[in-house]
Amino acid sequence: MYTTIFLFLLLLNCCDSLYRQSNIVFQSNGYSNVLLAIHDSVTDETILDKIKDAFTKASTTLHTATKKRAYFKEIVILVPNSWKDGPGITPAAAGQTLQYADIIVSAPLPTHRNFPYTRSYAACGHSGIHIQMLTDVFLHPSKPPVKLSPGYPKPNTDTMYNSWSTKLQYQFVYIQRKKKFIVHEWGTFRWGVFNEYPNPGENEFYYSTMFGRADPIRCCIGLLGRAMARFPNGSMSVSACNFVKGPLDPITGLVDQRCKYIPYPYHNRGFESMMDHQWIKEITHFCDDHTDYKHNKYGHNSEAPNMQNRLCGHRSTMTVIEGTEDFRNGLNQPQSISNLVPTFKIVKAARTKRASIYLDDDTLRSNQLADHVISMLPSNTLVLLRHPNKHTGHHLTKRAVKYGDQKIILSKGAKHNTLSALTMKSLKTTSSADHMIVITCNNTTINNQHLRKSNIYFVENGCPERSNKPYTSLHELTHFIHDYEQGPVYLYHQDFSLKEDRIFQDSFIVDEYLTGVLSIRVSYDTNPAPQLKLRDPTGKIRNAIDVDGKLNVLHFTVDSPEKGKWVITVSTTHLTGQNININVAASSNIANIRQPITLSAKAVQQTYQDVHRIAVFADVRLGHHPVVGLKVTAISQLDGRVYKTDLYDNGSGADIQTGDGIYSRFLPYHKNANGLKIQVSDPFGNGHILNNSLVHNEDEIDLEERYESIKMPLKHGISRETMISPDISIPAGNINRTRIPPARIHDLKSRGMNNDNLITLTFTATGNDLDHGRVNHYEILYAHTSQEIFSSRQSLDSLKRVPQSAVMIGSLNLPRSSGQQEVFRINATRLAPNQNSFAFVIVPVDGEGNKGDMSNLVTAGSRIH
């Protein structure tokens, strides 16, 4: 495969993690160009046929689950370049890389297996990032990965399961679940619907106002099963988990946390939902609101405190799906399709890539950028450099050879050196490379979005000179031209002016996951060169700094750098000052760690109560493990001033899930997010990696210890930076600060009602303006059934309000600042002395009287009699 890179540094939307954009086409009910990439860690080539078989079955399952509105029409499978060539395998085209994959299949660790999951940052109804699957799903279906089935005893090991747990039935569950698991994950990835069962660590039961007792968290009440607990001594109990007759914990008013609800895999009632325990034989559809008990049709359980209800306003999965772009306004109506077997295209990743770099001019800034881009290309890349100045082109070639890059770089003067001469056709035919990068100052005539689909990328060279756009584009471009686990990691960037007798000093961290090459580049606009002083973590001054007076670049590299804090100092002798840019990047070559800790970011426009706002998301992770406890800051400009906005991974405001390594926040006052810088640090030493794994036992399925989450502290701290420049802007006249409402509370939880009739509610405080500031007060609304609240959604004024006199802990009129934890303890006797069933929602109100949307609903009730 060849990589063509035309350096026009323009705005890019990258593909790694949050940057990735899907190229899926959905027409006439069929999904085409779905890219499934097999990771290099997978060596068993027999998995290819098993993947085909699984997705063939999943296509029919998807068609049924969506009521004949969707199926898999075409799937492109990218296999590693280490695999053997075979008939029907063609070279991968541009954009067919691990970076662009919609589905990634990788090998698990020998004893611990990462969770299969779908990465998602956006709210309900929005597409996710990609689906991560393990080879076990295809090669070892007898090993139950997470989300395919909760644990239940091995066949014939417990007498109460003998009626349905024959070996044949047990094996059939695994055969069925692969295709259903694919559809389950596709629901989150494509349509933004979420799990309807409890997440790991959550209580599996809640108080049902429908039944007036505890009930399992499930999509519909037709999902039957047993509840049991396993105790530390190995014994198992059913009586301790009788959610119908009790007992409840007198302190929390909840079912014992050790109790697990285990649905029957056979002979169950109802056929919904694919987002619930989809491995059950009878489940075939996504859940909707229709109920027909006579025909075993159970509608959506809107009061269960699962992720779907919490994030989607208690709407059913099918209601959300039908409101997405795939089906909105009557698109893709149900069709009976005779052939639901997907077409499979097998493509192979290239061992050697090719890049074409095209310079539009011979300015200093363009040449500095070209030098930077050449240095960050993958080591197995052949580069065709098209430069308007033959001598400068040769100089760039010599620099690449000097620094030991294993590339063949050809310098060739371009015939057409003006951007106006670069038509779409000429760009496509300029070289046979996969990606073309063009460096230019004139981008006004280029349709970036259209060219990007052809893997033609523009890097704006910084006219005016102090523009941040070149470095924004360089950071984004890195994700395009490198595979999923490769490429430089940016630790630090700064752009500033410096005069004589002034000193610039700052620091960055090299962490334990960066043992490759550390590269520090300092570019400047006028000679003589500034003075650069580097001090490593041991206190040693590093003097091996290369000075290129022709390109005006200072360059320092070191292999396996010392871990810890590096200090960089810059001074100059210029009286009028120099414009200076510093870029620090590093890589990793640890054999047993697939990639270093990475940072990717995205800004999107979201509409909330008809108010358009920008939301920013930053994803920090090691491989597929989230890195949490960090300080993540978005640095932007607003009205000529620099603003720093902390992003949080707290499940509140713009953030949809706590502890997933995605830090989020709204920018409520910004008209655009151009030149947005994201910084990551660990100033308080709280950062750690969450190594979430599934512990596998070859002999049995363990009911209790299925999940393992290990916290791995960062030894030296961390430095990461990236820059994004999304092509979004807020409509004129939409930044009236008095109209900005508080963000919706979507993490409200109930700890139940104890024997003293005290109900404890917890949630994360929202802000006066979305998730910023402090709201004026809370309105806690309640009813005695959930249905009363759902029936009053359009007019919440009819609901009862919790008075402060009934609040034992917490203050309705003195809320905490956005992002802090709120705890309210309510005396149920003071609300209704003769009632033992309650449902609650919260509405935040700001100082201007703007009300946020109704929170997710929670319930509480008295002990079971």
C-alpha positions in Angstrom: 0.0 0.0 0.0 1.2 3.5 -0.8 0.7 6.6 1.1 0.4 9.9 -0.7 0.9 13.0 1.3 0.3 16.4 -0.1 1.2 19.0 2.5 -1.4 21.7 2.4 -1.9 22.1 6.2 -5.6 22.5 6.4 -8.3 21.4 8.8 -8.4 17.7 9.3 -10.8 15.3 11.0 -8.6 12.4 12.2 -9.4 8.8 12.6 -7.6 7.6 15.7 -10.1 7.1 18.5 -12.2 10.3 18.7 -10.7 11.6 15.4 -11.9 8.6 13.4 -14.7 9.1 10.9 -16.6 6.2 9.4 -17.0 5.8 5.7 -20.1 3.4 6.0 -22.7 3.9 3.3 -26.3 3.0 4.2 -28.7 2.8 1.2 -31.7 0.7 0.4 -31.6 -0.9 3.9 -28.0 -2.2 3.4 -24.8 -1.2 5.2 -21.9 -1.1 2.7 -18.2 -0.3 3.1 -18.2 -1.5 6.7 -14.4 -1.9 7.5 -13.4 -4.7 9.9 -9.7 -4.7 10.7 -7.9 -7.7 12.1 -5.1 -6.5 14.4 -1.5 -7.7 14.0 -1.7 -9.6 17.3 -4.0 -12.1 15.6 -2.0 -14.9 14.0 -4.6 -17.6 13.5 -5.7 -17.1 9.9 -8.6 -19.5 10.3 -10.5 -16.7 12.0 -11.3 -15.2 8.6 -13.9 -17.8 7.7 -15.3 -17.7 11.2 -15.7 -13.9 10.9 -17.5 -14.3 7.6 -19.8 -16.9 9.0 -20.6 -14.8 12.1 -21.4 -11.7 10.1 -23.5 -13.6 7.6 -25.7 -14.8 10.5 -25.6 -11.4 12.1 -26.9 -9.8 8.9 -30.1 -11.9 9.1 -30.3 -11.2 12.8 -30.0 -7.4 12.2 -32.7 -7.5 9.6 -35.1 -9.2 12.0 -34.1 -7.0 15.0 -34.8 -3.8 13.1 -38.1 -5.1 11.7 -36.7 -5.5 8.2 -35.1 -2.1 8.0 -31.4 -2.9 7.9 -28.8 -5.6 7.1 -25.1 -6.0 6.3 -24.7 -5.7 2.5 -20.9 -5.3 2.2 -18.0 -5.8 4.7 -14.4 -5.1 3.9 -12.0 -7.2 6.0 -8.5 -5.8 6.4 -6.0 -8.6 7.3 -2.4 -8.0 8.6 0.5 -7.7 6.2 2.1 -10.7 8.0 -0.6 -13.0 6.7 -0.1 -15.2 3.7 -1.4 -14.0 0.3 -4.4 -15.9 -1.1 -6.9 -15.9 -3.8 -9.3 -12.9 -3.7 -7.0 -10.9 -1.4 -6.2 -7.5 -2.8 -3.9 -4.7 -1.6 -5.7 -2.3 0.8 -6.7 1.0 -0.7 -6.2 4.4 0.8 -8.3 4.7 4.0 -8.4 1.0 4.5 -6.3 1.0 7.6 -6.7 0.1 11.2 -7.2 3.8 11.9 -10.4 3.9 9.8 -11.8 0.6 11.1 -15.4 0.5 12.3 -14.7 -2.9 14.0 -11.3 -4.0 15.3 -10.6 -7.7 16.2 -7.6 -8.3 18.4 -6.1 -11.1 20.4 -6.7 -11.3 24.2 -4.0 -11.7 26.8 -3.5 -15.4 27.9 -5.1 -15.1 31.4 -7.0 -11.9 31.3 -9.2 -10.8 28.5 -10.2 -7.2 27.8 -13.9 -6.5 27.6 -15.4 -6.5 24.1 -17.0 -3.1 23.9 -18.0 -0.2 21.8 -16.3 3.1 22.4 -18.7 6.0 22.5 -18.4 9.6 23.6 -21.6 11.2 22.3 -25.0 11.2 23.9 -28.0 9.1 23.0 -28.8 8.7 19.3 -25.2 9.5 18.2 -22.7 7.2 16.6 -19.8 5.7 18.6 -16.1 5.5 17.8 -15.6 1.9 16.9 -16.4 -1.7 18.1 -13.6 -3.6 19.8 -13.9 -7.3 19.6 -11.7 -10.2 20.8 -10.8 -13.3 18.9 -12.5 -15.4 21.5 -15.9 -14.3 20.1 -15.0 -16.2 16.9 -12.4 -18.8 17.8 -13.5 -19.8 21.3 -17.2 -19.2 21.7 -17.3 -21.5 24.7 -15.5 -18.8 26.7 -18.2 -16.3 27.6 -16.9 -12.8 27.0 -18.5 -9.9 28.8 -21.9 -8.8 27.5 -22.6 -12.1 25.8 -24.0 -13.7 28.9 -23.8 -13.1 32.6 -22.4 -16.1 34.4 -24.6 -19.1 35.2 -23.6 -22.5 36.4 -22.0 -25.0 34.1 -24.5 -27.5 32.6 -25.8 -30.1 35.0 -23.9 -28.7 38.0 -27.0 -27.4 39.8 -30.3 -29.3 40.1 -32.5 -26.2 39.6 -31.1 -25.8 36.1 -31.5 -29.4 35.0 -34.8 -28.7 33.2 -33.1 -26.5 30.6 -29.3 -26.8 30.9 -28.6 -29.8 28.8 -25.3 -29.8 27.0 -27.0 -29.4 23.7 -28.9 -26.3 24.9 -25.9 -24.9 26.5 -23.8 -25.1 23.4 -26.6 -23.6 21.3 -26.5 -20.5 23.5 -22.9 -19.9 22.4 -23.7 -20.5 18.7 -26.6 -18.0 18.9 -24.8 -15.3 20.9 -22.1 -14.4 18.4 -24.5 -13.1 15.9 -26.6 -11.4 18.5 -23.5 -9.9 20.2 -22.5 -8.3 16.9 -26.0 -6.7 16.6 -25.9 -5.7 20.2 -22.6 -3.8 19.7 -23.8 -2.4 16.4 -26.7 -0.8 18.2 -24.4 1.3 20.4 -21.9 2.0 17.6 -24.3 3.0 14.9 -27.3 4.4 16.7 -26.2 5.4 20.1 -28.4 3.0 22.2 -27.0 1.5 25.4 -27.1 -1.5 27.7 -30.3 -2.4 29.4 -28.7 -4.5 32.0 -26.6 -3.3 35.0 -23.0 -2.3 34.4 -20.3 -4.2 36.4 -20.4 -3.2 40.0 -23.9 -1.9 40.0 -26.8 -3.4 42.0 -28.8 -5.7 39.8 -32.1 -4.9 41.4 -34.2 -1.8 42.0 -37.5 -0.9 43.6 -40.3 -1.2 41.1 -43.2 1.1 41.6 -45.1 -1.1 39.1 -44.9 -4.2 41.4 -44.4 -2.5 44.7 -41.3 -4.6 45.4 -37.7 -5.1 44.3 -37.3 -6.3 40.7 -34.3 -7.1 38.4 -32.9 -4.4 36.1 -34.1 -5.7 32.7 -35.6 -4.3 29.5 -39.0 -6.0 30.0 -40.7 -7.9 32.7 -41.0 -11.0 30.5 -37.3 -11.7 31.0 -37.5 -14.5 33.6 -34.7 -16.0 35.6 -33.3 -16.8 39.1 -31.5 -14.7 41.7 -28.7 -16.2 43.7 -25.6 -15.2 45.6 -22.2 -16.8 46.0 -20.5 -16.2 49.3 -16.8 -16.1 50.1 -16.8 -19.6 51.5 -18.0 -20.9 48.1 -21.6 -21.6 49.2 -24.5 -20.4 47.1 -27.9 -19.2 48.2 -31.2 -18.5 46.5 -33.2 -17.6 49.6 -31.0 -14.7 50.4 -31.9 -13.2 47.0 -35.6 -13.7 46.9 -36.5 -10.3 45.5 -40.2 -11.1 45.6 -40.6 -11.8 49.3 -37.4 -10.3 50.7 -35.4 -9.8 52.8 -33.9 -6.3 51.9 -30.9 -4.8 53.5 -32.2 -2.7 56.4 -29.5 -0.1 55.9 -29.9 0.6 52.2 -33.3 -0.8 51.5 -31.9 -2.7 48.5 -31.3 -6.3 47.6 -28.0 -7.7 48.8 -25.2 -6.5 46.5 -23.9 -10.1 46.2 -27.2 -11.2 44.5 -27.0 -11.7 40.8 -30.0 -12.1 38.5 -29.5 -15.0 36.0 -32.0 -15.1 33.2 -33.0 -18.4 31.8 -31.3 -18.9 28.4 -34.3 -20.9 27.1 -38.1 -21.0 27.5 -38.2 -17.3 28.4 -41.0 -14.9 27.7 -40.9 -12.1 25.2 -38.4 -11.5 22.4 -36.9 -8.1 23.5 -34.3 -6.6 23.8 -31.1 -6.9 21.8 -29.6 -4.3 24.2 -30.4 -6.5 27.2 -29.5 -10.2 27.7 -29.3 -10.7 23.9 -27.9 -14.2 24.3 -31.2 -15.6 25.4 -32.7 -17.8 22.7 -36.1 -16.1 22.5 -34.7 -12.5 22.1 -34.8 -11.4 18.5 -35.7 -7.7 18.5 -34.8 -4.3 19.9 -37.2 -3.1 22.5 -40.1 -0.8 21.7 -43.1 0.6 23.6 -45.7 -1.8 22.3 -47.2 -4.4 24.8 -49.3 -7.4 23.9 -49.1 -9.9 26.8 -51.3 -12.4 24.9 -48.6 -12.9 22.3 -45.7 -12.6 24.8 -45.0 -9.0 23.7 -43.6 -7.0 26.6 -42.9 -3.3 26.1 -40.0 -1.2 27.2 -39.4 -1.1 31.0 -39.0 2.7 31.3 -38.3 2.8 35.0 -35.4 0.4 35.3 -32.2 2.4 36.2 -30.1 1.1 33.3 -27.8 3.1 31.0 -30.3 3.2 28.1 -32.9 4.9 30.3 -30.4 7.1 32.0 -28.9 8.6 28.8 -31.9 8.4 26.5 -34.6 9.9 28.7 -36.2 6.5 29.4 -37.1 6.0 25.7 -37.0 2.5 24.2 -34.1 1.5 22.0 -36.3 1.2 18.9 -37.7 4.7 19.5 -34.1 6.0 19.6 -33.1 4.0 16.5 -36.0 5.1 14.4 -35.1 8.7 15.2 -31.5 8.5 13.9 -30.4 9.7 10.4 -30.6 6.1 9.1 -34.4 6.0 9.5 -35.6 9.5 10.2 -38.4 11.0 8.0 -39.4 7.6 6.6 -36.0 6.5 5.3 -35.3 2.8 4.7 -38.7 1.5 5.3 -39.2 -2.2 6.0 -38.3 -4.5 3.0 -38.3 -8.2 2.5 -34.9 -8.9 1.0 -34.3 -12.4 -0.5 -30.5 -12.4 -0.1 -29.2 -11.1 3.2 -25.7 -12.6 2.8 -23.0 -9.8 2.9 -20.4 -9.4 0.2 -17.0 -9.8 1.7 -13.9 -8.0 0.3 -10.6 -9.1 1.7 -7.8 -6.6 1.6 -4.3 -6.8 2.9 -2.3 -4.1 4.7 0.8 -3.0 2.9 4.3 -3.6 4.3 5.6 -0.5 2.6 3.7 2.8 2.3 4.2 5.6 -0.1 3.7 9.3 0.5 3.7 12.2 -1.9 4.5 15.6 -0.4 3.7 18.6 -2.5 4.9 22.1 -1.6 3.0 25.0 -3.1 5.8 27.5 -2.3 9.4 27.8 -1.1 8.8 29.9 2.0 10.6 29.2 5.2 7.4 28.1 7.0 6.5 25.6 4.3 10.0 24.0 4.4 9.9 23.8 8.2 6.6 22.0 8.0 7.8 19.7 5.2 10.8 18.8 7.3 8.5 18.1 10.3 6.2 15.9 8.3 9.0 13.9 6.8 10.4 13.2 10.3 7.0 11.9 11.6 6.2 9.5 8.7 6.2 5.8 9.5 9.6 4.2 9.1 8.5 1.9 6.3 7.4 4.8 4.1 8.7 5.6 0.6 8.4 9.4 0.1 8.1 11.3 -3.1 8.9 14.9 -2.4 7.6 17.4 -5.0 9.3 20.7 -4.3 9.4 24.0 -6.4 13.0 24.5 -5.4 15.3 21.7 -6.3 18.1 22.7 -4.0 15.8 23.1 -1.0 14.3 19.7 -1.8 17.7 18.1 -1.8 18.5 19.7 1.6 15.3 18.2 3.1 16.4 14.8 1.6 19.8 15.0 3.2 18.3 15.9 6.6 16.1 12.8 6.5 19.2 10.6 5.7 21.2 12.3 8.4 18.7 11.4 11.1 18.7 7.8 10.0 15.2 7.6 8.7 14.7 4.2 6.9 13.0 5.9 4.0 13.8 6.4 0.4 13.2 10.1 -0.4 13.1 11.3 -3.9 13.3 15.0 -4.6 11.5 16.2 -7.8 10.6 19.7 -8.8 6.9 20.1 -9.4 5.8 21.4 -12.8 2.9 23.3 -11.3 3.8 25.2 -8.2 0.6 27.2 -7.6 -2.4 25.9 -5.8 -4.7 27.2 -8.6 -3.1 24.7 -10.9 -4.0 21.8 -8.6 -7.3 20.5 -9.7 -9.0 17.5 -8.2 -8.0 15.4 -11.1 -4.4 16.5 -11.1 -4.1 15.8 -7.4 -5.4 12.3 -7.8 -3.0 11.5 -10.6 0.0 13.3 -9.3 1.4 10.1 -7.8 0.4 6.5 -7.0 0.6 7.0 -3.3 -2.2 6.4 -0.9 -2.2 9.8 0.7 -1.3 13.2 -0.7 -0.3 16.0 1.6 -0.1 19.5 0.3 1.6 22.4 2.1 0.1 25.7 1.0 -0.8 29.2 2.0 -3.8 29.5 -0.3 -6.6 27.2 0.5 -9.6 29.3 -0.4 -10.4 27.4 -3.6 -10.1 23.9 -2.1 -13.1 21.9 -1.1 -11.5 20.2 1.9 -14.3 17.8 2.8 -14.5 16.5 -0.8 -10.7 16.1 -1.1 -10.4 14.4 2.3 -12.6 11.6 1.1 -9.9 10.9 -1.5 -7.2 11.0 1.1 -5.8 14.3 0.0 -4.8 16.4 3.0 -4.0 20.0 3.3 -1.7 21.7 5.7 -2.0 25.5 5.8 1.5 26.8 6.2 0.7 29.5 8.7 -0.1 32.7 6.8 -0.3 34.9 8.7 3.0 33.7 10.2 1.8 33.4 13.8 -1.2 31.2 13.0 -1.6 28.0 15.0 -3.2 26.2 12.1 0.0 24.4 10.9 0.5 22.7 14.2 -3.2 22.0 14.6 -3.1 20.2 11.3 0.2 18.4 12.1 -1.3 16.9 15.2 -4.4 15.7 13.4 -2.4 14.5 10.4 -0.4 12.2 12.6 -3.5 10.1 13.2 -4.2 9.8 9.5 -0.8 8.6 8.3 0.0 6.2 11.1 -1.5 2.9 12.0 -3.6 2.4 15.1 -0.7 1.9 17.5 2.1 3.8 15.9 3.2 7.4 15.3 4.6 10.1 17.6 2.9 11.1 20.8 2.9 14.8 21.3 4.0 15.9 24.8 4.3 19.6 24.5 3.7 22.5 22.1 4.2 26.2 22.5 4.2 29.1 20.1 5.5 32.5 21.4 7.6 35.6 20.7 10.8 36.2 22.6 12.9 39.4 23.0 16.5 39.9 24.2 17.0 39.6 28.0 13.8 37.5 28.3 13.9 33.8 29.0 11.3 31.3 28.3 11.2 28.2 30.5 8.8 25.3 30.8 8.8 21.5 31.5 7.2 18.3 30.3 7.1 14.7 31.5 8.4 11.6 29.9 6.5 8.7 31.4 7.4 5.0 31.7 5.4 4.1 28.5 7.7 6.2 26.3 10.9 4.3 25.7 11.4 5.0 22.0 12.8 8.3 20.6 12.3 11.7 22.2 12.3 14.5 19.6 12.4 18.2 20.4 12.1 20.6 17.5 12.4 24.4 17.9 11.7 26.4 14.8 12.3 30.2 14.5 11.8 32.9 11.9 15.1 34.9 11.8 18.7 34.1 12.4 20.8 33.9 14.5 19.3 30.9 16.3 18.0 31.2 19.8 19.8 29.4 22.6 18.2 26.1 23.7 19.1 24.5 27.0 17.7 21.1 28.0 17.9 19.5 31.5 16.9 15.9 31.9 15.3 14.4 35.0 18.8 13.5 36.4 19.8 17.1 36.3 22.2 16.6 33.3 22.4 19.3 30.7 21.9 17.9 27.1 24.1 19.7 24.6 23.7 17.5 21.5 21.5 19.9 19.7 21.6 20.1 15.9 21.3 23.6 14.3 20.1 24.0 10.7 20.6 27.6 9.7 18.9 27.1 6.3 15.6 25.8 7.7 16.0 27.7 11.0 15.4 24.6 13.1 17.0 23.3 16.3 16.6 19.6 16.7 17.4 17.3 19.6 16.7 13.5 19.7 17.5 10.8 22.2 16.7 7.1 22.3 15.2 5.7 25.5 15.1 9.0 27.3 15.2 9.3 31.1 11.8 9.2 32.8 10.5 12.1 34.7 10.5 15.9 34.2 12.5 17.5 31.5 13.1 21.3 31.6 13.4 23.4 28.5 14.9 26.9 28.5 15.0 29.3 25.5 16.7 32.7 25.2 17.6 35.0 22.3 19.8 37.9 21.4 17.3 39.6 19.1 16.4 43.1 20.1 13.1 43.1 18.3 12.3 39.5 19.1 11.9 36.1 17.4 8.8 34.1 16.7 9.6 30.6 18.1 7.7 27.3 18.0 8.5 24.3 20.2 7.2 20.8 19.5 8.0 17.8 21.7 7.1 14.3 20.6 8.0 10.8 21.7 7.3 7.2 20.8 7.2 3.8 22.4 8.9 0.5 21.6 8.1 -1.6 24.6 7.7 -5.2 23.3 4.9 -6.2 25.7 3.0 -3.0 25.5 1.2 -2.4 22.2 1.2 1.4 22.3 1.9 4.3 24.6 -0.7 6.4 26.4 -2.4 8.3 23.7 -4.6 11.4 23.6 -7.1 12.2 20.9 -9.8 14.9 21.0 -12.9 16.1 19.2 -15.2 19.1 19.3 -18.8 18.8 18.0 -21.8 21.1 17.8 -24.7 19.9 19.9 -28.2 21.3 20.3 -29.8 21.4 23.8 -33.2 23.0 24.2 -32.7 24.7 20.9 -29.5 26.3 22.1 -26.5 25.4 19.9 -23.3 24.8 21.8 -19.8 23.3 21.3 -18.9 20.2 23.3 -15.3 19.0 23.6 -14.2 15.4 24.3 -10.7 14.2 25.0 -9.9 10.4 25.1 -6.9 9.3 27.2 -6.0 5.6 27.1 -3.3 3.0 27.1 -4.3 0.6 24.4 -8.0 0.0 25.2 -7.7 0.8 28.9 -8.9 4.2 30.1 -6.5 6.5 32.0 -8.4 8.3 34.7 -7.7 10.8 37.6 -5.9 13.2 35.3 -6.2 17.0 34.8 -7.4 17.6 31.3 -7.7 21.2 30.1 -9.0 22.8 26.9 -7.2 26.0 26.0 -9.1 28.3 23.7 -9.5 32.0 22.7 -12.7 33.9 23.3 -13.1 37.6 22.6 -9.3 38.0 22.3 -8.6 36.4 25.6 -7.2 32.9 26.5 -9.6 30.6 28.3 -8.7 27.4 30.1 -11.6 25.0 30.6 -11.1 21.8 32.7 -12.7 18.7 31.2 -14.1 16.0 33.4 -14.6 12.2 33.3 -17.5 12.3 35.9 -20.6 11.2 33.9 -22.1 14.7 34.1 -22.9 17.4 31.7 -21.3 16.6 28.3 -19.7 13.5 29.8 -21.9 10.4 29.5 -19.9 7.8 31.5 -17.7 8.2 34.5 -14.4 6.3 34.4 -14.1 5.6 30.7 -11.1 7.8 30.1 -13.1 10.3 28.0 -13.0 13.7 29.5 -15.8 16.1 28.4 -17.2 19.6 28.8 -19.4 22.2 27.0 -17.9 25.5 25.8 -21.1 27.5 26.4 -19.9 30.9 25.3 -17.8 30.0 22.2 -18.8 30.7 18.7 -16.2 28.3 17.3 -13.4 26.1 18.5 -10.6 26.9 16.1 -7.1 26.3 17.3 -8.3 24.5 20.4 -5.5 23.0 22.4 -6.0 20.0 24.8 -3.4 19.5 27.6 -3.1 16.5 29.9 -1.2 16.4 33.1 -1.1 14.7 36.5 -0.2 17.5 39.0 -1.6 15.7 42.1 -0.4 12.2 41.3 -3.9 10.8 41.0 -3.6 9.4 37.5 -3.9 5.7 36.9 -4.7 3.2 34.2 -7.8 1.1 34.7 -6.8 -2.4 33.5 -10.3 -3.8 33.1 -10.2 -7.5 32.3 -12.3 -10.6 32.3 -10.6 -13.4 34.3 -11.2 -16.7 32.6 -11.3 -20.1 34.3 -10.9 -23.1 31.9 -13.0 -25.3 34.2 -16.1 -23.4 35.1 -18.0 -20.2 34.7 -17.7 -18.1 37.8 -20.8 -16.4 38.9 -19.2 -13.9 41.1 -15.6 -13.0 40.0 -16.0 -12.3 36.3 -14.6 -8.8 36.2 -11.2 -7.6 37.4 -10.2 -3.9 37.4 -6.7 -3.2 38.4 -5.5 0.4 39.1 -2.0 1.0 37.6 -0.6 4.3 39.0 1.5 6.5 36.7 5.0 6.5 38.2 6.3 9.8 36.8 3.1 11.6 35.9 2.2 12.4 32.3 2.4 15.1 29.6 0.2 15.0 26.5 -1.0 17.6 24.1 -3.0 17.8 21.0 -4.7 20.5 18.9 -7.9 20.3 17.1 -9.5 22.8 14.7 -13.1 21.6 13.9 -15.0 23.2 11.1 -17.9 24.2 13.2 -19.4 27.4 14.3 -22.4 28.5 16.3 -25.2 30.3 14.5 -25.2 34.1 14.8 -27.3 35.4 17.7 -27.1 32.1 19.6 -24.7 33.2 22.3 -27.2 35.0 24.5 -25.8 34.0 27.9 -29.1 34.7 29.7 -30.7 31.9 27.6 -28.2 29.2 28.4 -29.9 26.6 30.6 -28.3 24.2 33.1 -27.2 20.8 31.7 -29.4 17.8 32.3 -28.6 15.6 35.3 -28.2 12.1 33.9 -26.4 10.3 36.7 -29.1 10.4 39.5 -29.0 7.3 41.7 -31.1 6.0 44.5 -29.7 4.1 47.5 -33.2 3.0 48.4 -35.3 3.5 51.5 -34.1 2.1 54.8 -36.0 1.0 57.8 -36.2 4.6 59.1 -38.0 5.6 55.8 -35.0 7.7 54.7 -34.3 7.9 51.0 -30.8 8.8 49.8 -30.3 10.3 46.3 -26.9 11.1 44.8 -25.8 12.8 41.6 -23.2 15.1 40.1 -24.0 18.8 40.3 -24.7 20.6 37.0 -24.0 24.2 36.2 -25.7 27.5 35.7 -24.7 27.6 32.1 -24.8 23.9 30.9 -22.0 22.3 33.0 -20.3 25.6 34.1 -20.8 27.5 37.3 -23.5 26.7 39.9 -27.2 26.4 39.5 -29.5 28.6 41.5 -31.6 25.8 43.0 -33.0 22.3 42.5 -36.5 21.1 42.1 -36.8 17.5 43.2 -40.1 16.2 41.9 -41.8 13.0 43.0 -44.8 10.8 42.5 -45.8 7.4 43.9 -45.4 5.6 40.5 -43.0 6.1 37.7 -45.8 6.3 35.2 -47.2 9.4 36.9 -43.9 11.2 36.1 -43.7 9.9 32.6 -47.2 11.0 31.9 -46.3 14.5 33.1 -43.2 15.1 31.0 -44.8 17.9 29.0 -46.1 19.6 32.2 -43.9 18.9 35.2 -45.7 21.6 37.2 -48.4 19.0 38.0 -45.9 17.0 40.0 -45.3 17.3 43.7 -42.1 18.9 44.9 -39.9 17.8 47.8 -39.8 20.7 50.3 -36.6 21.6 52.2 -38.3 20.6 55.4 -38.3 17.0 54.2 -34.5 17.1 53.3 -32.4 15.8 56.2 -29.1 16.2 54.3 -28.5 18.6 51.4 -29.8 22.0 50.4 -32.2 22.7 47.5 -31.2 26.3 47.5 -27.5 26.0 48.0 -26.3 23.7 45.3 -22.6 22.7 44.9 -20.5 23.8 42.0 -20.7 21.9 38.7 -18.9 18.6 38.8 -19.1 18.1 42.6 -21.1 15.3 44.2 -24.5 16.1 45.7 -26.1 13.9 48.4 -29.7 14.4 49.4 -31.3 12.4 52.2 -35.1 12.7 52.2 -37.5 11.8 55.0 -40.2 9.9 53.1 -42.6 10.1 56.1 -42.7 13.9 55.7 -43.6 13.5 52.0 -46.4 11.1 52.4 -46.9 9.3 55.8 -49.0 6.4 54.4 -47.0 5.8 51.2 -44.1 3.3 50.7 -43.5 3.8 47.0 -41.7 6.8 45.4 -40.3 7.9 42.0 -38.0 11.0 41.7 -36.6 13.3 39.1 -34.6 16.5 39.5 -34.8 19.7 37.4 -32.0 22.2 37.9 -32.9 26.0 37.6 -30.4 28.8 37.0 -30.5 32.4 38.2 -32.4 33.6 35.1 -35.1 31.0 35.6 -33.9 28.7 32.8 -34.7 25.1 33.6 -32.6 22.1 32.6 -34.2 19.0 31.2 -35.7 16.5 33.5 -33.1 14.1 35.0 -33.2 10.4 34.7 -35.7 8.8 37.0 -35.0 6.7 40.1 -37.2 4.9 42.6 -37.3 3.9 46.2 -39.7 1.9 48.4 -40.1 0.5 51.8 -39.0 -3.0 52.9 -40.8 -6.0 51.4 -43.5 -7.5 53.6 
